[in-house]
Amino acid sequence: MDLYTLLKIAHVVGATVLLGTGAGIAFFMLMAHRARDPALIAHTARIVVLADTVFTASPVIVQPITGAALAHLAGYPLFLGWIGLSLVLYVVTGLCWLPVVWIQIRLRDLALQAVATRAPLPERYFRLFRWWFVLGFPAFAAVLSIVCLMVLKPAF
């Protein structure tokens, strides 16, 4: 197997992991939130923070490296056309994802505090959750758009 094929496999697997982990994390956090049970939220958020660290952070680092190497080997300009747009969308994703990770940690901590004090979830939890929810849409849409651009490679 040649270098280009190995890089392409790594790049596609990374994109799949990013998209799948993002969808999975969103689903499980939303389901836990809907239960309004601080113990369930704390448990789910603990796993979500770990999953984001392991399954999202790794491809976030590898994707630009494999993408740049693939573009170079294929002779595509890195900052033009669909690759340039993908890079812009990648930055948008990061600008949404970084606060989301911080919010997930805060949601976990607020739920743990509610469990420890046997108190209901504080209003701050619900405010943060709304931000988490809102930021998830552009991040997920951007990743999905990047995958579409990667597959379609439109000429513009």
C-alpha positions as CSV (number, residue, x, y, z in Angstrom):
1,M,0.0,0.0,0.0
2,D,1.4,3.4,-0.9
3,L,1.7,6.5,1.3
4,Y,-1.2,8.3,-0.3
5,T,-3.6,5.4,0.4
6,L,-2.4,5.0,4.0
7,L,-2.9,8.8,4.6
8,K,-6.3,8.6,2.9
9,I,-7.4,5.8,5.1
10,A,-6.2,7.6,8.3
11,H,-8.0,10.8,7.1
12,V,-11.3,9.1,6.4
13,V,-11.2,7.2,9.7
14,G,-10.4,10.4,11.5
15,A,-13.3,12.2,9.8
16,T,-15.6,9.3,10.7
17,V,-14.5,9.3,14.3
18,L,-15.1,13.1,14.6
19,L,-18.5,12.9,13.0
20,G,-19.6,9.8,14.9
21,T,-18.2,10.9,18.3
22,G,-19.9,14.3,17.9
23,A,-23.3,12.7,17.1
24,G,-22.9,10.2,19.9
25,I,-21.9,12.7,22.5
26,A,-24.7,15.0,21.5
27,F,-27.3,12.2,21.7
28,F,-26.2,10.9,25.1
29,M,-25.9,14.3,26.7
30,L,-29.3,15.3,25.4
31,M,-30.9,12.1,26.7
32,A,-29.3,12.5,30.1
33,H,-30.3,16.2,30.3
34,R,-34.0,15.3,29.4
35,A,-34.1,12.9,32.4
36,R,-33.3,15.9,34.7
37,D,-31.5,13.4,37.1
38,P,-28.3,15.0,38.4
39,A,-26.7,11.6,39.1
40,L,-27.4,10.4,35.5
41,I,-26.2,13.7,34.1
42,A,-23.0,13.6,36.1
43,H,-22.3,10.0,35.1
44,T,-23.0,10.7,31.4
45,A,-21.1,14.0,31.4
46,R,-18.1,12.2,32.9
47,I,-18.1,9.7,30.1
48,V,-18.7,12.4,27.5
49,V,-15.7,14.5,28.7
50,L,-13.5,11.4,28.5
51,A,-14.8,10.4,25.1
52,D,-14.3,14.0,23.8
53,T,-10.7,13.9,25.1
54,V,-9.9,10.4,23.6
55,F,-12.0,10.2,20.5
56,T,-12.2,13.8,19.4
57,A,-9.0,15.4,20.4
58,S,-6.8,12.8,18.6
59,P,-8.4,13.2,15.2
60,V,-8.5,17.0,15.7
61,I,-4.7,16.9,15.7
62,V,-4.3,14.2,13.0
63,Q,-6.9,15.6,10.5
64,P,-5.0,18.7,9.4
65,I,-1.7,16.8,9.1
66,T,-3.2,14.0,7.0
67,G,-5.2,16.5,5.0
68,A,-2.3,18.7,4.2
69,A,-0.2,15.7,3.2
70,L,-2.9,14.3,1.0
71,A,-3.4,17.7,-0.7
72,H,0.4,18.0,-1.3
73,L,0.6,14.5,-2.7
74,A,-2.4,15.1,-5.0
75,G,-1.2,18.5,-6.1
76,Y,-4.1,20.4,-4.7
77,P,-3.5,24.0,-3.5
78,L,-4.0,24.0,0.3
79,F,-5.8,27.3,0.8
80,L,-8.0,27.4,-2.3
81,G,-11.2,25.8,-3.5
82,W,-12.9,23.1,-1.5
83,I,-9.8,22.5,0.7
84,G,-9.6,26.2,1.6
85,L,-13.4,26.1,2.5
86,S,-12.8,22.9,4.5
87,L,-10.1,24.7,6.5
88,V,-12.4,27.6,7.2
89,L,-15.1,25.2,8.4
90,Y,-12.5,23.3,10.5
91,V,-11.7,26.6,12.3
92,V,-15.4,27.2,12.8
93,T,-15.8,23.7,14.3
94,G,-12.9,24.4,16.7
95,L,-14.3,27.7,17.7
96,C,-17.5,25.9,18.7
97,W,-15.9,22.8,20.0
98,L,-13.5,24.4,22.5
99,P,-16.3,26.1,24.5
100,V,-18.5,23.0,24.2
101,V,-15.7,20.9,26.0
102,W,-15.5,23.6,28.7
103,I,-19.2,23.6,29.1
104,Q,-19.4,19.8,29.3
105,I,-16.9,19.9,32.1
106,R,-18.9,22.6,33.9
107,L,-22.2,20.6,33.4
108,R,-20.5,17.6,34.9
109,D,-19.3,19.5,37.9
110,L,-22.6,21.2,38.5
111,A,-24.4,17.9,38.3
112,L,-21.9,16.3,40.7
113,Q,-22.4,19.2,43.1
114,A,-26.1,18.8,42.9
115,V,-25.7,15.1,43.7
116,A,-23.3,15.8,46.6
117,T,-25.6,18.4,48.2
118,R,-28.9,16.6,47.2
119,A,-30.0,19.8,45.6
120,P,-31.7,20.3,42.3
121,L,-29.7,21.3,39.3
122,P,-29.0,25.0,39.5
123,E,-30.2,27.6,36.9
124,R,-26.6,28.0,35.8
125,Y,-26.7,24.3,34.6
126,F,-29.7,25.0,32.3
127,R,-28.1,28.2,31.0
128,L,-24.9,26.4,30.1
129,F,-26.8,23.5,28.6
130,R,-28.6,25.9,26.3
131,W,-25.2,27.3,25.1
132,W,-23.9,23.7,24.7
133,F,-26.9,22.8,22.6
134,V,-26.7,26.0,20.4
135,L,-23.0,25.7,19.8
136,G,-23.4,22.0,18.8
137,F,-25.4,22.9,15.7
138,P,-22.8,24.9,13.8
139,A,-20.0,22.6,14.9
140,F,-21.8,19.5,13.7
141,A,-23.0,21.2,10.5
142,A,-19.4,22.3,9.8
143,V,-18.0,18.8,10.2
144,L,-20.7,17.3,8.1
145,S,-20.0,20.0,5.4
146,I,-16.3,19.1,5.5
147,V,-17.1,15.5,4.9
148,C,-19.3,16.4,2.0
149,L,-16.6,18.6,0.5
150,M,-14.0,15.9,1.0
151,V,-16.2,13.4,-0.9
152,L,-17.5,15.7,-3.6
153,K,-14.4,17.8,-4.2
154,P,-16.4,20.5,-6.0
155,A,-14.6,22.8,-8.4
156,F,-15.0,26.5,-7.5
